[in-house]
Amino acid sequence: MKHLLTTLAIGASLGLAAQNANVVNAYNYMKDGDLAKAAEYIDPATTDPKTSVSEKTWRYRGDIYRMIALGEDAALKEKFPEALDRAAESYMKANELDAKGAYKRENAQALLAIQGASLNAGNDAFTAKDYDRAIARYARSEQIAKSFGQVDTNAVFNSALAYEAKGDATMAIQRYREAVAIGYAKPEVFRYISSLQNKAGDREGAIATTKEGLARYPNEKDLMLDLITLLLAADRSDEAETWVKTALDKDPGSAVLWSVLGGLYDKKANEAKEEAPMLEWYGKAEEAYKKSIELDAKFFDAYFNIGVLYNNRAAYEYEKCNKLKSDTEYTKCKTGADAIYLKAVPYFEQAHALNPGDVQTIQQLMKLYAKTNDQAKYQAMKDKLAKVQ
């Protein structure tokens, strides 16, 4: 029995010595620059019951794989594609085992380098449209930051971008929300969330998110424009008008906002039940569109919309004319309606000059030239219409 126990003890001692030798050999190969051989020796030591609980074993392993991952040897990197992850895991394990904290500073410096490399690797993968790999790299960067009790806000935000690019809207929204919660203080995060919600059919959610963003960034013009667009799509015109005026208070020189306001007034005119308020809203719409053109002489929408306004205004007058019994009164009424209708000509012509391929503008000009019996211009528009349709 004594002989047996002695034999077992010797065997255990030899096994430990062998694993310690692996650690020493790994270190020596690492110092000699043979990292592949160093990796070959260090990995078995991490699974042995004795050497696997040694801080040194994991620190050496971290050093070996860090040098592989951050080195210039492409063939070596290809041989060990998970080197960055193995290095990170090794240093974190070394920190756990380093009860006295003798190497925590060195390990922390190494981990910071790996964290930066993970983030950059994620960005490279994103650029290459390998979104799953990008997400994994960002996750590693986050994990390392957490090991220091910190938060990698860039990794969280970039992860959200990767999920969105991948087409996973649910995870993208979740990650964007996490970015907001941890202080990624940029207004575009709310815009991205809102856009994803709107694309998914959750317009009310998109409106709520945009308002949430505006509560934090009350002067953010893009958020205001987003909200106005969403409210208009939801047919919440009165609320949209309020926000347009709020936005104009902050940015009175916005041609887009004046044009949108003109459209809201135009809508009120078309919905009016009585002539007096209808004419008042038409007048306000005309002023707003002209203000838009004054601010931006190349803004197509304002030219086109004021042309449509004159069409609508004239259409109302033509309806009145058709109810008249007297030829004299009808002629007088129609002359006035024609004058309103023809006000649209220069605006549609300018709209066409800005966007020659717009079909609706060409069609409107054809009607107007037919009205004025300008056969040459009518034929020119007809020929253009045949080309663009």
C-alpha positions as CSV (number, residue, x, y, z in Angstrom):
1,M,0.0,0.0,0.0
2,K,2.8,2.3,0.9
3,H,4.5,1.6,-2.4
4,L,1.2,2.3,-4.3
5,L,0.7,5.7,-2.5
6,T,4.3,6.6,-3.2
7,T,3.8,5.8,-6.9
8,L,0.6,7.9,-7.1
9,A,2.3,10.8,-5.4
10,I,5.2,10.6,-7.9
11,G,2.7,10.4,-10.8
12,A,0.9,13.5,-9.6
13,S,4.1,15.4,-9.1
14,L,5.3,14.5,-12.6
15,G,1.9,15.6,-14.1
16,L,2.1,19.0,-12.4
17,A,5.7,19.4,-13.4
18,A,4.7,18.6,-17.0
19,Q,2.0,21.3,-16.9
20,N,4.4,23.8,-15.3
21,A,6.8,23.0,-18.0
22,N,4.1,23.8,-20.6
23,V,3.7,27.3,-19.0
24,V,7.5,27.8,-19.0
25,N,7.8,26.6,-22.6
26,A,5.0,28.8,-23.7
27,Y,6.6,31.8,-22.1
28,N,10.0,31.0,-23.7
29,Y,8.5,30.5,-27.2
30,M,6.6,33.8,-26.7
31,K,9.8,35.6,-25.9
32,D,11.4,34.1,-28.9
33,G,8.6,35.3,-31.1
34,D,7.3,31.8,-32.0
35,L,3.7,32.6,-31.0
36,A,2.1,29.6,-32.7
37,K,4.3,27.3,-30.7
38,A,3.7,29.3,-27.6
39,A,-0.1,28.9,-28.1
40,E,0.4,25.2,-28.5
41,Y,2.0,24.9,-25.1
42,I,-0.2,27.4,-23.1
43,D,-3.6,26.0,-24.0
44,P,-3.2,22.6,-22.3
45,A,-2.1,24.4,-19.1
46,T,-5.4,26.2,-18.9
47,T,-7.4,23.0,-18.6
48,D,-5.2,21.3,-16.0
49,P,-6.7,21.4,-12.4
50,K,-3.4,22.8,-11.0
51,T,-2.1,25.3,-13.5
52,S,-5.5,26.5,-14.6
53,V,-5.9,28.3,-11.3
54,S,-2.7,30.1,-11.7
55,E,-2.9,33.8,-12.6
56,K,0.4,33.5,-14.5
57,T,-1.0,30.8,-16.8
58,W,-3.9,33.0,-17.9
59,R,-1.7,36.2,-18.1
60,Y,0.8,34.4,-20.4
61,R,-2.1,33.1,-22.5
62,G,-3.5,36.6,-22.8
63,D,-0.1,38.0,-23.8
64,I,0.4,35.3,-26.5
65,Y,-3.0,35.7,-28.1
66,R,-2.9,39.5,-27.8
67,M,0.4,39.6,-29.7
68,I,-1.2,37.3,-32.4
69,A,-4.4,39.4,-32.6
70,L,-2.6,42.8,-32.7
71,G,0.4,41.7,-34.7
72,E,1.2,42.1,-38.4
73,D,1.4,38.4,-39.3
74,A,-1.7,37.8,-41.4
75,A,-1.1,34.1,-41.7
76,L,-0.9,33.7,-38.0
77,K,-4.1,35.7,-37.5
78,E,-5.8,33.4,-40.0
79,K,-4.6,30.4,-38.1
80,F,-6.0,31.8,-34.8
81,P,-9.1,33.7,-35.9
82,E,-10.4,33.9,-32.3
83,A,-7.1,35.3,-30.9
84,L,-8.7,38.6,-29.8
85,D,-11.5,36.8,-27.9
86,R,-9.0,34.4,-26.3
87,A,-6.8,37.2,-25.2
88,A,-9.7,39.1,-23.6
89,E,-11.0,36.0,-21.8
90,S,-7.5,35.2,-20.6
91,Y,-6.8,38.6,-19.1
92,M,-10.1,38.8,-17.4
93,K,-9.5,35.4,-15.9
94,A,-6.1,36.4,-14.8
95,N,-7.6,39.4,-13.0
96,E,-10.0,37.1,-11.2
97,L,-7.1,34.9,-10.0
98,D,-4.8,37.8,-9.1
99,A,-6.0,38.1,-5.5
100,K,-3.2,40.5,-4.5
101,G,-3.6,42.7,-7.6
102,A,0.0,42.3,-8.5
103,Y,-0.6,42.4,-12.3
104,K,-4.0,44.2,-12.5
105,R,-2.5,47.4,-14.0
106,E,-0.6,45.5,-16.7
107,N,-3.7,43.4,-17.4
108,A,-5.9,46.5,-17.5
109,Q,-3.6,48.1,-20.1
110,A,-3.6,45.0,-22.2
111,L,-7.4,44.8,-22.0
112,L,-7.8,48.4,-23.0
113,A,-5.7,47.7,-26.1
114,I,-7.9,44.7,-26.9
115,Q,-11.1,46.6,-26.3
116,G,-10.0,49.3,-28.8
117,A,-9.0,46.5,-31.3
118,S,-12.4,44.8,-30.8
119,L,-14.2,48.1,-31.5
120,N,-12.1,48.7,-34.6
121,A,-12.6,45.1,-35.8
122,G,-16.4,45.7,-35.4
123,N,-16.2,48.8,-37.5
124,D,-14.2,46.9,-40.2
125,A,-16.7,44.1,-40.2
126,F,-19.6,46.7,-40.5
127,T,-17.9,48.3,-43.4
128,A,-17.5,44.9,-45.0
129,K,-21.3,44.3,-44.3
130,D,-20.5,41.3,-42.1
131,Y,-23.0,42.5,-39.6
132,D,-23.0,39.4,-37.4
133,R,-19.3,39.6,-36.9
134,A,-19.6,43.3,-36.2
135,I,-22.1,42.7,-33.5
136,A,-19.9,40.0,-31.9
137,R,-16.9,42.4,-31.9
138,Y,-18.9,45.2,-30.4
139,A,-20.2,42.8,-27.8
140,R,-16.6,41.9,-26.8
141,S,-15.7,45.5,-26.5
142,E,-18.7,46.0,-24.2
143,Q,-17.8,43.0,-22.1
144,I,-14.3,44.3,-21.5
145,A,-15.6,47.7,-20.5
146,K,-17.9,46.0,-18.0
147,S,-15.0,44.1,-16.5
148,F,-13.7,47.6,-15.5
149,G,-17.1,48.7,-14.2
150,Q,-17.4,51.0,-17.3
151,V,-19.8,51.3,-20.3
152,D,-18.6,51.4,-23.9
153,T,-21.3,53.7,-25.3
154,N,-19.8,53.6,-28.8
155,A,-20.0,49.8,-28.9
156,V,-23.6,49.8,-27.8
157,F,-24.6,52.5,-30.4
158,N,-22.6,50.8,-33.2
159,S,-24.2,47.5,-32.3
160,A,-27.6,49.1,-32.9
161,L,-26.4,50.4,-36.3
162,A,-25.3,46.9,-37.2
163,Y,-28.6,45.3,-36.1
164,E,-30.5,47.9,-38.2
165,A,-28.3,47.3,-41.2
166,K,-28.8,43.6,-40.8
167,G,-32.6,44.1,-40.9
168,D,-33.3,43.2,-37.2
169,A,-35.4,46.2,-36.3
170,T,-36.4,44.8,-32.9
171,M,-32.9,44.4,-31.7
172,A,-31.8,47.7,-33.3
173,I,-34.5,49.6,-31.3
174,Q,-33.5,47.7,-28.1
175,R,-29.9,48.6,-28.5
176,Y,-30.7,52.3,-29.4
177,R,-32.8,52.4,-26.3
178,E,-29.8,51.0,-24.3
179,A,-27.6,53.7,-25.8
180,V,-30.0,56.4,-24.7
181,A,-30.2,54.9,-21.2
182,I,-26.4,54.9,-20.7
183,G,-26.0,58.4,-21.9
184,Y,-25.3,58.3,-25.6
185,A,-26.5,61.9,-25.8
186,K,-27.1,62.5,-29.5
187,P,-30.5,63.5,-31.1
188,E,-30.1,61.2,-34.1
189,V,-30.6,58.1,-31.8
190,F,-34.3,59.2,-31.4
191,R,-34.6,59.8,-35.1
192,Y,-33.3,56.2,-35.8
193,I,-35.7,54.7,-33.3
194,S,-38.6,56.7,-34.7
195,S,-37.8,55.8,-38.3
196,L,-37.7,52.1,-37.4
197,Q,-41.0,52.3,-35.6
198,N,-42.6,54.2,-38.5
199,K,-41.4,51.6,-41.0
200,A,-42.9,48.9,-38.9
201,G,-46.3,50.6,-39.0
202,D,-46.1,52.0,-35.4
203,R,-46.7,55.7,-36.3
204,E,-47.9,56.6,-32.9
205,G,-44.9,55.1,-31.3
206,A,-42.7,57.0,-33.8
207,I,-44.5,60.3,-32.9
208,A,-44.0,59.6,-29.1
209,T,-40.3,58.8,-29.6
210,T,-39.7,62.0,-31.7
211,K,-41.5,64.0,-29.0
212,E,-39.2,62.3,-26.4
213,G,-36.2,63.4,-28.4
214,L,-37.5,67.0,-28.6
215,A,-38.0,67.1,-24.9
216,R,-34.3,66.5,-24.6
217,Y,-33.2,68.6,-27.6
218,P,-35.9,71.3,-28.0
219,N,-33.9,73.2,-30.7
220,E,-33.2,70.2,-32.9
221,K,-34.6,71.2,-36.3
222,D,-34.4,67.7,-37.8
223,L,-36.5,66.2,-35.0
224,M,-39.1,69.0,-35.5
225,L,-39.3,68.2,-39.2
226,D,-39.6,64.5,-38.5
227,L,-42.5,65.2,-36.0
228,I,-44.3,67.5,-38.5
229,T,-44.0,64.9,-41.2
230,L,-45.3,62.1,-38.9
231,L,-48.2,64.3,-37.7
232,L,-49.2,65.2,-41.3
233,A,-49.1,61.5,-42.2
234,A,-51.3,60.8,-39.2
235,D,-53.7,63.5,-40.4
236,R,-53.2,65.5,-37.2
237,S,-53.1,68.8,-39.0
238,D,-53.8,71.1,-36.1
239,E,-51.0,69.6,-34.0
240,A,-48.7,69.7,-37.1
241,E,-49.5,73.4,-37.6
242,T,-48.6,74.2,-34.0
243,W,-45.2,72.5,-34.4
244,V,-44.6,74.2,-37.7
245,K,-45.1,77.6,-36.0
246,T,-42.8,76.5,-33.1
247,A,-40.2,75.5,-35.6
248,L,-40.5,78.8,-37.5
249,D,-40.0,80.7,-34.3
250,K,-36.6,79.0,-34.1
251,D,-35.9,79.0,-37.8
252,P,-37.9,81.7,-39.6
253,G,-35.6,81.4,-42.6
254,S,-36.7,77.9,-43.5
255,A,-38.3,77.7,-46.9
256,V,-39.4,74.2,-46.2
257,L,-41.3,75.1,-43.1
258,W,-43.1,78.1,-44.9
259,S,-44.1,75.8,-47.7
260,V,-45.5,73.2,-45.2
261,L,-47.4,76.0,-43.4
262,G,-48.8,77.0,-46.8
263,G,-50.0,73.5,-47.4
264,L,-51.7,73.4,-44.0
265,Y,-53.5,76.7,-44.8
266,D,-54.4,75.4,-48.2
267,K,-55.9,72.3,-46.6
268,K,-58.0,74.5,-44.3
269,A,-59.2,76.5,-47.3
270,N,-60.3,73.3,-49.1
271,E,-62.1,72.1,-46.0
272,A,-63.9,75.4,-45.2
273,K,-67.7,75.3,-45.5
274,E,-68.1,79.0,-46.0
275,E,-66.6,81.4,-48.5
276,A,-65.2,84.0,-46.1
277,P,-62.9,81.7,-44.1
278,M,-62.1,79.8,-47.3
279,L,-60.8,82.9,-49.0
280,E,-58.9,83.9,-45.8
281,W,-57.1,80.6,-45.7
282,Y,-56.3,80.7,-49.4
283,G,-54.8,84.2,-48.8
284,K,-52.6,82.9,-45.9
285,A,-51.5,79.9,-47.9
286,E,-50.5,82.1,-50.9
287,E,-48.5,84.4,-48.5
288,A,-46.7,81.4,-47.0
289,Y,-45.8,79.9,-50.4
290,K,-44.5,83.2,-51.6
291,K,-42.4,83.6,-48.4
292,S,-41.0,80.1,-49.1
293,I,-40.0,81.1,-52.7
294,E,-38.5,84.4,-51.4
295,L,-36.3,82.4,-49.1
296,D,-35.3,79.8,-51.6
297,A,-35.8,80.6,-55.3
298,K,-35.0,77.0,-56.3
299,F,-37.4,75.3,-54.0
300,F,-39.6,73.2,-56.4
301,D,-42.3,72.3,-53.9
302,A,-43.3,75.9,-53.2
303,Y,-43.7,76.8,-56.9
304,F,-45.7,73.6,-57.6
305,N,-47.9,74.1,-54.5
306,I,-48.8,77.7,-55.2
307,G,-49.7,76.6,-58.7
308,V,-52.1,74.0,-57.3
309,L,-53.5,76.6,-54.9
310,Y,-54.5,78.8,-57.8
311,N,-56.0,75.8,-59.5
312,N,-58.1,75.0,-56.5
313,R,-59.1,78.6,-56.0
314,A,-60.1,79.0,-59.6
315,A,-62.1,75.7,-59.5
316,Y,-64.2,77.1,-56.7
317,E,-64.9,80.2,-58.8
318,Y,-65.8,78.1,-61.8
319,E,-68.4,76.3,-59.7
320,K,-70.0,79.6,-58.7
321,C,-70.0,80.7,-62.4
322,N,-71.8,77.6,-63.5
323,K,-74.7,78.4,-61.2
324,L,-75.4,81.8,-62.7
325,K,-78.3,82.2,-65.1
326,S,-77.4,85.5,-66.7
327,D,-74.9,85.3,-69.6
328,T,-73.5,88.7,-68.6
329,E,-72.9,87.6,-65.0
330,Y,-71.5,84.3,-66.1
331,T,-69.0,86.0,-68.5
332,K,-67.9,88.4,-65.9
333,C,-67.5,85.6,-63.3
334,K,-65.6,83.3,-65.7
335,T,-63.2,86.1,-66.7
336,G,-62.4,86.5,-63.0
337,A,-61.9,82.8,-62.5
338,D,-59.7,82.5,-65.6
339,A,-57.5,85.3,-64.2
340,I,-57.0,83.4,-61.0
341,Y,-56.4,80.1,-62.9
342,L,-53.7,81.7,-65.2
343,K,-51.8,83.0,-62.2
344,A,-50.5,79.5,-61.9
345,V,-48.6,79.7,-65.3
346,P,-45.4,81.3,-64.1
347,Y,-45.2,79.1,-61.0
348,F,-45.7,75.9,-62.9
349,E,-43.2,77.1,-65.5
350,Q,-40.6,77.7,-62.9
351,A,-41.4,74.4,-61.2
352,H,-40.8,72.7,-64.6
353,A,-37.5,74.5,-65.1
354,L,-36.4,73.2,-61.7
355,N,-37.6,69.6,-62.3
356,P,-38.2,69.0,-66.1
357,G,-39.1,65.4,-65.5
358,D,-42.0,65.9,-63.2
359,V,-45.1,64.5,-64.9
360,Q,-47.7,66.4,-62.9
361,T,-46.1,69.8,-63.7
362,I,-46.0,69.0,-67.4
363,Q,-49.7,67.9,-67.3
364,Q,-50.7,71.2,-65.5
365,L,-48.8,73.3,-68.1
366,M,-50.6,71.4,-70.9
367,K,-54.0,72.4,-69.4
368,L,-52.9,76.0,-68.9
369,Y,-51.5,76.3,-72.5
370,A,-54.6,74.8,-73.8
371,K,-56.6,77.4,-71.8
372,T,-54.5,80.2,-73.4
373,N,-54.6,78.5,-76.8
374,D,-50.8,78.6,-76.9
375,Q,-50.4,75.7,-79.4
376,A,-46.6,75.7,-79.6
377,K,-46.1,75.5,-75.9
378,Y,-48.9,72.9,-75.6
379,Q,-47.3,70.7,-78.2
380,A,-43.9,71.1,-76.5
381,M,-45.3,69.8,-73.2
382,K,-47.1,67.0,-75.0
383,D,-43.9,65.9,-76.6
384,K,-42.1,66.0,-73.2
385,L,-44.9,64.0,-71.6
386,A,-44.5,61.3,-74.1
387,K,-40.8,61.0,-73.3
388,V,-41.1,60.9,-69.5
389,Q,-44.0,58.6,-69.2
